Amino acid sequence: MSETNIGKPIGTLTDEAWHHFRDLSDEDIRAAIANDPDTYEPSPERLDKACRQVAKT
């Protein structure tokens, strides 16, 4: 994933595509996330550090 694409739309989805997403079960969504190489589960230490940084601002 390119840093320049974060937060930008990747195109317009058709009604058919939206219906596909609406029909996904929670299990399907979790499996898709688990199989996506751009996602990761942050460690408890990393989450704690992020919470502390947010609390400072």
C-alpha positions as CSV (number, residue, x, y, z in Angstrom):
1,M,0.0,0.0,0.0
2,S,1.3,3.4,-0.9
3,E,1.3,6.1,1.7
4,T,-0.1,8.5,-0.9
5,N,-3.3,6.5,-1.2
6,I,-4.3,6.5,2.4
7,G,-7.7,8.1,3.0
8,K,-8.3,8.6,-0.7
9,P,-11.2,6.9,-2.6
10,I,-10.2,4.1,-4.9
11,G,-13.0,4.5,-7.3
12,T,-16.8,4.4,-7.5
13,L,-18.4,1.1,-6.7
14,T,-21.4,-0.1,-8.6
15,D,-24.7,-1.1,-6.9
16,E,-23.8,-4.7,-7.6
17,A,-20.5,-4.3,-5.8
18,W,-22.2,-2.7,-2.8
19,H,-24.7,-5.6,-2.7
20,H,-21.7,-8.0,-2.5
21,F,-20.3,-6.1,0.5
22,R,-23.6,-5.9,2.2
23,D,-24.0,-9.6,1.9
24,L,-20.7,-10.5,3.6
25,S,-21.0,-12.1,7.0
26,D,-18.8,-11.1,9.9
27,E,-16.9,-14.3,9.4
28,D,-16.3,-13.4,5.7
29,I,-15.1,-9.9,6.7
30,R,-12.7,-11.3,9.3
31,A,-11.3,-13.8,6.8
32,A,-10.7,-11.1,4.2
33,I,-8.9,-9.0,6.8
34,A,-6.8,-11.9,7.9
35,N,-5.8,-12.6,4.3
36,D,-5.0,-9.0,3.4
37,P,-1.2,-8.5,3.5
38,D,-1.7,-4.8,4.3
39,T,-3.3,-5.4,7.7
40,Y,-1.7,-6.5,10.9
41,E,-2.7,-7.0,14.6
42,P,-0.9,-4.4,16.6
43,S,0.8,-5.7,19.8
44,P,-0.5,-4.6,23.2
45,E,2.6,-2.6,23.7
46,R,2.1,-0.7,20.4
47,L,-1.6,0.0,21.3
48,D,-0.5,1.3,24.7
49,K,2.1,3.6,23.2
50,A,-0.5,4.9,20.7
51,C,-3.0,5.5,23.5
52,R,-0.4,7.4,25.5
53,Q,0.5,9.6,22.5
54,V,-3.2,10.4,21.9
55,A,-3.6,11.3,25.6
56,K,-0.7,13.8,25.4
57,T,-2.5,15.8,22.7
